[in-house]
Amino acid sequence: MQPAAYCRAPGNPLLLDILNIVAPVFLVVGAGYVAVKSGLFTAEPIDELMKFAIQIAIPCLLFRATSTIDLSAAFDWRMLLAYYCAAGATFVTAYFVVKNFFRRRPGEAVGVAFAALFSNLVLLGLPISERAWGGDHLAPGFALVSVNAPICYLIGISAMEMLRADGRGLAETLRVVLKAMFRNSLMIGIGLGFFVNISGLALPGSLIGALDLLARASLPVALFALGGVLTRFALSKSLGEASLISVLSLLVQPAITLLLGQLLQLPESVTRSIVLMSAVAPGLNAYLFASMYNRGLDAAASTVLLATVLSVFSVSGWLLVL
């Protein structure tokens, strides 16, 4: 990724600095939303844009990142422990509150709570982090992205299969997890990147140039398409559950991450990076996970929309803290 285009200008008020970091990302999301709502774009081209971003451009971005990243420096066990302990804590809290307070069945509660586990690290975390810290300080973010889907899907699918009434056995659950991983284009890009990194394979300059062109298109296209996709969701009767997950995802999880990062004595740059990554809204995978099991779809859809809107303010607040 290229270094951030924005740098703090001497004398600028801090709030203006933060606005210059956060606003462009959400303005692109808003542009996609308005383009669909106004009729300029229909659902079909938005779907094709998202397909291009998810299946081609973003895998190229992740491939280039993981093929060149310093693995020993990026994968600090303390960082992973801080981030996923916080994510796991919000997931468990969300499950018990949704099950006992909102009276959801166990499988539905898992479907709703998954949104508190899976933050939108790729479409929101990376572009905001790039603008905040610069392209040269994204190693912790890319490290999290590379393991996020396997860890979150392993937790979510395992919990669903153990707790729902018609759950699968252990062997079938593992098969479902592995199938979900190996069919995921993002994981394929990450896996190939790790292979090139570890093997030391030298790629032709022309291929690297082509991959970089696609990588540069990935996040703007994905953000615009995300705005278009959000027009399909509505704040339904599940507003209470969506509000709960939003508070856990946008406020509680980053607060726990910050506390654990300090307790584990992580470098300040790493701590602030993972806190900001944990402070973004749940990703579309939260809705896809609920769709996969047809449990908690209404709440998952409401959460993605509400939390994405609220994250404009929560991310700005965490940037003030950091």
C-alpha positions as CSV (number, residue, x, y, z in Angstrom):
1,M,0.0,0.0,0.0
2,Q,1.1,3.5,-0.6
3,P,1.9,5.8,2.3
4,A,-1.1,7.9,3.6
5,A,-1.9,10.9,1.4
6,Y,-2.8,12.8,4.5
7,C,-0.3,14.1,7.0
8,R,-1.0,16.4,9.9
9,A,-0.4,20.0,9.0
10,P,1.4,22.0,11.7
11,G,-1.0,24.1,13.7
12,N,-4.2,22.2,12.7
13,P,-6.6,21.5,15.5
14,L,-6.7,17.9,16.5
15,L,-10.3,17.4,15.7
16,L,-9.7,18.7,12.1
17,D,-6.8,16.3,11.8
18,I,-9.1,13.4,12.8
19,L,-11.8,14.5,10.5
20,N,-9.3,14.5,7.6
21,I,-8.4,10.9,8.5
22,V,-11.9,9.5,9.0
23,A,-14.1,11.5,6.7
24,P,-12.7,10.4,3.3
25,V,-13.3,6.7,4.0
26,F,-16.9,7.2,5.0
27,L,-17.5,9.7,2.3
28,V,-16.7,7.0,-0.3
29,V,-19.0,4.6,1.5
30,G,-21.7,7.3,1.5
31,A,-21.1,7.9,-2.2
32,G,-21.9,4.3,-2.9
33,Y,-25.0,4.5,-0.7
34,V,-26.3,7.6,-2.4
35,A,-25.5,6.3,-5.9
36,V,-27.8,3.3,-5.3
37,K,-30.5,5.2,-3.4
38,S,-30.7,7.8,-6.2
39,G,-31.0,5.2,-8.9
40,L,-27.6,6.0,-10.5
41,F,-26.5,2.5,-9.8
42,T,-28.6,-0.7,-9.5
43,A,-27.9,-3.8,-7.4
44,E,-26.2,-5.7,-10.3
45,P,-23.2,-3.4,-10.9
46,I,-22.7,-3.0,-7.1
47,D,-22.6,-6.7,-6.8
48,E,-20.1,-6.9,-9.6
49,L,-17.9,-4.2,-8.0
50,M,-17.9,-6.0,-4.7
51,K,-17.1,-9.3,-6.5
52,F,-14.2,-7.7,-8.2
53,A,-12.9,-6.2,-4.9
54,I,-13.4,-9.3,-2.8
55,Q,-12.3,-12.0,-5.4
56,I,-9.6,-10.2,-7.3
57,A,-8.4,-6.8,-6.1
58,I,-8.2,-7.3,-2.3
59,P,-6.6,-10.8,-2.6
60,C,-3.9,-9.0,-4.7
61,L,-3.5,-6.4,-1.9
62,L,-3.2,-9.1,0.8
63,F,-0.9,-11.2,-1.4
64,R,1.5,-8.3,-1.8
65,A,1.3,-7.4,1.9
66,T,1.9,-11.0,3.2
67,S,4.6,-11.7,0.6
68,T,6.7,-8.8,1.7
69,I,5.9,-8.5,5.4
70,D,8.5,-9.2,8.1
71,L,6.8,-12.2,9.6
72,S,8.9,-12.3,12.8
73,A,8.2,-8.7,13.6
74,A,4.5,-8.7,12.5
75,F,3.3,-11.8,14.4
76,D,3.8,-10.9,18.0
77,W,1.8,-13.4,20.2
78,R,1.0,-10.7,22.6
79,M,-0.7,-8.7,19.9
80,L,-2.8,-11.7,18.8
81,L,-3.6,-12.5,22.5
82,A,-4.7,-8.9,23.2
83,Y,-6.9,-8.6,20.1
84,Y,-8.6,-12.0,20.2
85,C,-9.1,-12.1,24.0
86,A,-11.0,-8.8,23.6
87,A,-13.0,-10.1,20.6
88,G,-13.7,-13.4,22.3
89,A,-14.9,-11.6,25.5
90,T,-17.4,-9.4,23.5
91,F,-18.6,-12.5,21.6
92,V,-19.3,-14.4,24.8
93,T,-20.9,-11.4,26.4
94,A,-23.1,-10.8,23.4
95,Y,-24.2,-14.5,23.3
96,F,-25.4,-14.5,26.9
97,V,-27.1,-11.2,26.8
98,V,-28.9,-12.0,23.5
99,K,-29.9,-15.4,24.7
100,N,-31.1,-14.5,28.2
101,F,-32.3,-10.8,27.8
102,F,-33.6,-10.9,24.2
103,R,-34.8,-14.5,24.6
104,R,-33.2,-15.9,21.5
105,R,-32.6,-19.6,21.0
106,P,-29.0,-20.7,21.3
107,G,-28.3,-20.9,17.6
108,E,-29.9,-17.5,16.9
109,A,-27.9,-16.0,19.8
110,V,-24.6,-17.3,18.2
111,G,-25.7,-15.9,14.8
112,V,-26.3,-12.5,16.4
113,A,-23.2,-12.5,18.6
114,F,-20.9,-13.4,15.7
115,A,-21.1,-9.7,14.7
116,A,-19.4,-8.8,18.0
117,L,-16.5,-11.1,17.0
118,F,-15.9,-10.2,13.3
119,S,-14.8,-6.6,12.8
120,N,-14.5,-5.2,9.3
121,L,-10.7,-5.2,9.3
122,V,-10.3,-5.2,5.5
123,L,-12.9,-2.7,4.2
124,L,-12.7,-0.3,7.1
125,G,-9.8,-1.2,9.4
126,L,-7.1,-1.0,6.7
127,P,-8.1,2.2,4.9
128,I,-8.6,4.1,8.2
129,S,-5.3,2.8,9.6
130,E,-3.5,3.8,6.5
131,R,-4.7,7.3,6.8
132,A,-4.1,7.5,10.5
133,W,-0.6,5.9,10.7
134,G,0.7,5.8,7.2
135,G,1.3,2.9,4.8
136,D,4.6,2.0,6.4
137,H,2.9,1.1,9.8
138,L,0.3,-1.4,8.7
139,A,2.1,-4.6,9.5
140,P,0.0,-5.3,12.7
141,G,-3.1,-4.7,10.6
142,F,-2.1,-7.1,7.9
143,A,-1.1,-9.7,10.4
144,L,-4.6,-9.5,12.0
145,V,-6.3,-9.7,8.6
146,S,-4.3,-12.8,7.7
147,V,-5.6,-14.8,10.6
148,N,-8.9,-13.1,11.3
149,A,-11.2,-15.2,9.1
150,P,-9.8,-18.6,10.2
151,I,-9.9,-17.7,13.9
152,C,-13.4,-16.1,13.8
153,Y,-15.0,-18.7,11.7
154,L,-13.4,-21.5,13.8
155,I,-14.9,-19.9,16.9
156,G,-18.3,-19.0,15.3
157,I,-18.9,-22.3,13.5
158,S,-17.7,-24.4,16.5
159,A,-20.0,-22.5,18.9
160,M,-23.0,-22.8,16.5
161,E,-22.5,-26.5,16.0
162,M,-22.1,-27.2,19.7
163,L,-25.1,-25.0,20.8
164,R,-27.8,-25.3,18.2
165,A,-30.2,-28.2,18.5
166,D,-29.4,-29.7,15.1
167,G,-25.6,-29.3,15.4
168,R,-23.1,-31.4,13.5
169,G,-20.5,-33.7,15.1
170,L,-16.8,-32.7,15.5
171,A,-15.6,-34.2,12.3
172,E,-18.3,-32.6,10.2
173,T,-17.8,-29.3,11.9
174,L,-14.1,-29.4,11.1
175,R,-15.0,-30.1,7.4
176,V,-17.3,-27.1,7.3
177,V,-14.6,-24.9,8.8
178,L,-11.9,-26.1,6.3
179,K,-14.3,-25.7,3.4
180,A,-15.2,-22.2,4.4
181,M,-11.4,-21.3,4.6
182,F,-10.2,-22.9,1.3
183,R,-13.0,-21.5,-0.8
184,N,-12.3,-17.9,0.5
185,S,-10.5,-15.9,-2.1
186,L,-9.0,-13.6,0.6
187,M,-7.5,-16.6,2.3
188,I,-6.1,-17.9,-1.0
189,G,-4.3,-14.6,-1.6
190,I,-3.0,-14.6,1.9
191,G,-1.8,-18.2,1.7
192,L,0.0,-17.6,-1.6
193,G,1.6,-14.5,-0.1
194,F,2.9,-16.5,2.8
195,F,4.3,-19.1,0.4
196,V,6.2,-16.5,-1.6
197,N,7.5,-14.9,1.6
198,I,8.7,-18.1,3.2
199,S,10.1,-19.7,0.1
200,G,11.9,-16.5,-1.1
201,L,10.5,-16.9,-4.6
202,A,11.3,-13.9,-6.8
203,L,8.4,-12.7,-8.9
204,P,8.8,-10.9,-12.3
205,G,8.7,-7.1,-12.1
206,S,5.9,-7.0,-14.6
207,L,3.7,-9.3,-12.4
208,I,4.4,-7.2,-9.3
209,G,3.5,-4.1,-11.2
210,A,0.1,-5.6,-12.3
211,L,-0.6,-6.8,-8.8
212,D,0.1,-3.4,-7.4
213,L,-2.3,-1.7,-9.8
214,L,-5.1,-4.1,-8.8
215,A,-4.2,-3.6,-5.1
216,R,-4.4,0.2,-5.3
217,A,-7.9,-0.2,-6.8
218,S,-9.1,-2.6,-4.1
219,L,-10.1,-0.4,-1.1
220,P,-11.8,2.5,-3.0
221,V,-13.8,0.1,-5.0
222,A,-14.7,-2.0,-2.0
223,L,-15.7,1.0,0.1
224,F,-18.0,2.3,-2.7
225,A,-19.6,-1.1,-3.1
226,L,-20.0,-1.4,0.6
227,G,-22.1,1.7,0.6
228,G,-24.3,0.3,-2.1
229,V,-24.7,-3.0,-0.3
230,L,-25.8,-1.2,2.9
231,T,-28.9,0.1,1.1
232,R,-30.3,-3.4,1.3
233,F,-30.3,-3.4,5.1
234,A,-32.8,-1.7,7.4
235,L,-33.0,-1.0,11.1
236,S,-35.7,-3.5,11.9
237,K,-37.4,-4.7,15.1
238,S,-33.9,-5.9,16.1
239,L,-32.7,-2.4,16.9
240,G,-32.1,-3.4,20.5
241,E,-29.8,-6.2,19.6
242,A,-28.1,-4.1,17.0
243,S,-27.5,-1.4,19.5
244,L,-26.0,-3.9,22.0
245,I,-23.6,-5.4,19.4
246,S,-22.6,-1.9,18.3
247,V,-21.7,-0.8,21.8
248,L,-19.7,-4.0,22.4
249,S,-17.9,-3.8,19.0
250,L,-17.2,-0.1,18.9
251,L,-16.5,0.7,22.5
252,V,-16.0,-2.3,24.7
253,Q,-13.8,-4.4,22.5
254,P,-11.3,-1.6,21.7
255,A,-11.2,-0.7,25.4
256,I,-10.4,-4.3,26.4
257,T,-7.8,-4.4,23.6
258,L,-6.2,-1.2,24.8
259,L,-6.0,-2.5,28.4
260,L,-4.6,-5.8,27.4
261,G,-2.0,-4.2,25.1
262,Q,-0.8,-2.1,28.0
263,L,-0.8,-5.1,30.4
264,L,1.2,-7.2,27.9
265,Q,3.6,-4.3,27.3
266,L,3.1,-4.2,23.6
267,P,4.9,-1.4,21.8
268,E,2.7,1.8,21.7
269,S,2.6,1.7,17.9
270,V,1.3,-1.9,17.9
271,T,-1.2,-1.2,20.6
272,R,-2.7,1.8,18.9
273,S,-2.9,-0.1,15.6
274,I,-4.8,-3.0,17.0
275,V,-7.1,-0.8,19.1
276,L,-8.1,1.2,16.0
277,M,-8.6,-2.1,14.0
278,S,-10.9,-3.4,16.8
279,A,-12.9,-0.2,16.9
280,V,-14.4,-0.5,13.4
281,A,-17.9,-1.9,12.6
282,P,-18.7,-5.6,12.1
283,G,-18.1,-6.7,8.5
284,L,-20.5,-8.1,6.0
285,N,-19.2,-11.5,7.1
286,A,-21.4,-11.1,10.2
287,Y,-24.5,-11.2,7.9
288,L,-23.0,-13.9,5.7
289,F,-22.4,-16.1,8.8
290,A,-26.0,-15.6,9.9
291,S,-27.2,-16.4,6.4
292,M,-25.2,-19.6,6.3
293,Y,-27.2,-20.9,9.2
294,N,-30.4,-18.9,8.7
295,R,-30.3,-17.7,12.3
296,G,-30.4,-14.1,13.5
297,L,-30.5,-12.6,10.0
298,D,-32.6,-9.6,11.0
299,A,-30.3,-8.6,13.9
300,A,-27.1,-9.2,11.9
301,A,-28.3,-7.0,9.0
302,S,-29.4,-4.2,11.4
303,T,-26.1,-4.4,13.2
304,V,-24.0,-4.1,10.1
305,L,-25.9,-0.9,9.1
306,L,-26.1,0.7,12.5
307,A,-22.6,0.0,13.6
308,T,-21.1,1.2,10.2
309,V,-22.9,4.5,10.7
310,L,-21.9,4.8,14.4
311,S,-18.3,3.9,13.6
312,V,-17.8,7.4,12.1
313,F,-18.1,8.7,15.6
314,S,-16.5,5.9,17.5
315,V,-13.4,5.7,15.3
316,S,-13.0,9.5,15.7
317,G,-13.3,9.1,19.4
318,W,-10.7,6.4,19.6
319,L,-8.3,8.4,17.5
320,L,-8.6,11.2,20.1
321,V,-7.8,8.7,22.8
322,L,-4.9,7.2,20.9
